[in-house]
Amino acid sequence: SLQASNPGQFENDGDALWQRGHVPETLVYHGRVGINTDAPDEALVVCGNAKVMGRVMHPSDSRAKQNIREVDTNEQLRRIKEMRLVEYDYKPEFASVMGIKNT
């Protein structure tokens, strides 16, 4: 259970604390956060739909990059040939939790 002890700081049953961030209107938690799960295995795990009303920035987004330039395709093809490519099936227990039908 999560309880607000004062604005900007939350306490749960353990020692973890939510705190105001250094940047205005931010909240910080050092650990893992789970929404609709009590066992998050990443920094943020959402089990269910998520709605985003703004942009989602990702490190591969061109808006986050600079100095973009062409590369030597022959060299890159040589490197690709050296890559280890695999196929896999999801474990049934993971697929059922994530709602994946075709494993």
Summary of the structure (lengths in Angstrom):
residues: 103
radius of gyration: 20.7
end to end distance: 34.2
largest distance: 60.4
contacts: 139
relative contact order: 0.07
helix: 18%
strand: 19%
